[in-house]
Amino acid sequence: MLASPLAAQDTAAPTRLEELIPDRAIEQPEGWASEGTDQATAGQPPVEQSEAPFETLDIPDPGSDELDLAPAPADNGEPEAADDEPFASVAELDLPPVPALETVRIDRGLELAFPVDRELFPDRDAFVDRFRQLREAEGIGNGQDNVALRASRIRADRELLEQQLRVYGYYDARVSRSLDEADAAENDAADVPAVRFAIFPGERYRFGAIELGQLDLAPDYPALRETFAIASGDPLLADRIVERRNALAVALGETGYPFAEIAPPELLIDHARSEGDLTLEVTPDGKYVFGDVTSNLPKFLPAKHLARIARFKPGEIYQRSLEQDLRRAILATGLVSSVKITPRIEAEPQAGEPGELAMDVALTKGRLRTIAGAIGYGSEDGAKIEASWEHRNLFPPEGALKIRGILGTREKLAGIGFKRNNFRGRDQILTLDAYASDIRTQAVEARTVGLRAAFGRLSNLLFQKSFSWQVGAEMLLTDERNRVIDGVPRPREEYLVGSLFGRGTIDESDSLLDPTRGYRVSLQLAPEISRTLGDETIYGRAQLDASYYLPASEGITLAARGRFATIQGAEIFEVAPSRRIYAGGGSSVRGFGYQAVGPRNDFGEPTGGRSLVEFSAEARIDTGLFDGAVQIVPFFDMGAVSIDTVPDFRFVKYGAGVGIRYKTGFGPIRVDVGVPLNRDPMFDSPVAVYVSLGQAF
């Protein structure tokens, strides 16, 4: 193994800062720096000229591109060496071949040289990327420049390179330090040495013997051994050991071994064989199935209810992921502050049959009552004050009661609601709601008393579902009319409306509030019966929504949506104004007010319609502001509402604008500023602002 002396330079050459760093400064920079300038030579006698008949040879550094091992010309003044000369000439030395090198710049003062032949070091690119990341993480290369700090950084770089080479399986690698002549000369003015490490990886070691403890005693040994996909003769990669150890731990936890233990790996390197023997002590400790679920608070959340939430049944093979899923589901109820689930052995494995585990759930109650309030003003809602009181477990298990009220310039409401989560099954929700309201929108004035009941399986922030559904019924007694605008006042009409409804949604997007890829399709159907002035009308409502999300490039998502709605079976005047179809608002055609898009009568009063078509497109562009939390979103919307059951595009409105999204841990906060492109100056404002949680669609 060749190693070039640090000062193997021409002594007559101009001295550079890099050459003044002695070996002791590299090995122990702190100690060397504290010794001072005189201790290195104090007390030492003058160096005598060696009388040895052989001069010290300047052996070029192996990383040098100018390595030349040709014999030097013979001195004619000296006799030729005898045939039995005990010392060989330089030309006769059996030196290993030095491969051609190419360099990779790391920073202004450091570069790495690797063999040009990629087959000698196939992981070079990954090696360099990892070296940069680790070097930055450890702070190597930062700080002021002085001799001691540079020496310390050089030593840290070398140690990191050698350690990383072993991670990739090169236990006989050589790392040779030298100056890059051209860069050193160029940087002399700035006193910045260009250090180069020449890396000769050598032979990559391979796995030798592999010992996995008692893993072969597990009933599922063949599948588990296949999961630990390391065999004798494979390249010895430290990352591979960590990766396969973690995979084996997951596989044990997912196939019925809750008490399995895996010791830290031990690797014995044998340089004679160029192999490493791996020992990983694995103790499976028995296979089990799920048993019963228990609760330490049976009156608060009984065991039967917890078992209903769980995605496993007694007798199914234990899976750690299902245990963790149950814990997350219990936390998602909002009723507890902490959950601990402990598997308890009820029956030991015997005669080749798995044992049985009881799942003991220990709960700590959280705060169950909430008082909330809000006050504000919006261009759509006017001034408004809201208040509510809620008890989330007044009727255990998970039976919540909520009382709410709204007092505003455009809306007044009082209501009471009951909700039971996880009703007769995981993620199934039963809701009952009674309310009285007085609402004035841009299209409708209505005083309403209503009852509504719904049951469904819906997505939430913690558990997004690929398919969700809801069915229900609604009964309304309402006294209403279309809003009068400088026209002859219209009398109010009373409507008694009964409705059944159902909705199904397919959601293949990657996020509920901030999707970046995938699609959603939703269909809602609602047969209704309406009675007014003694006349009874039966009709049907239908609405189809679809949206698509495409990652166009890094940091840019293109999103588009469409909506079609229709009312079939009734004339426009037979449908209560509040049940007709309108468009406009933050989730419809931005730039226009809520329910401001649609046909109007001769007095300019909105009449609503029986059909609708909407389309929206926007680009969600990430920025670097606030660590990437801010998005800029240009958008374009259009919508058409028709009195007929099929859109005729007589009343089409277009809106465009720009929005800002601020991403938080629970979803983006949305602020959109929209401008109506074909507004009616009599009815439409020149600009509209919308604020909400989540993307527009």
Beta strands, then each sheet from edge to edge (+ up, - down):
strand 1: 101-107
strand 2: 110-115
strand 3: 174-179
strand 4: 195-200
strand 5: 206-211
strand 6: 261-262
strand 7: 266-270
strand 8: 275-279
strand 9: 282-283
strand 10: 288-295
strand 11: 336-347
strand 12: 355-365
strand 13: 369-378
strand 14: 382-391
strand 15: 399-408
strand 16: 411-420
strand 17: 428-440
strand 18: 444-457
strand 19: 467-482
strand 20: 493-507
strand 21: 518-532
strand 22: 535-553
strand 23: 556-568
strand 24: 611-622
strand 25: 630-642
strand 26: 652-664
strand 27: 667-676
strand 28: 688-693
sheet 1: 1+ 2- 4- 3+
sheet 2: 5+ 8+ 7-
sheet 3: 6+ 9-
sheet 4: 10+ 12+ 11-
sheet 5: 13+ 14- 15+ 16- 17+ 18- 19+ 20- 21+ 22- 23+ 24- 25+ 26- 27+ 28-
end
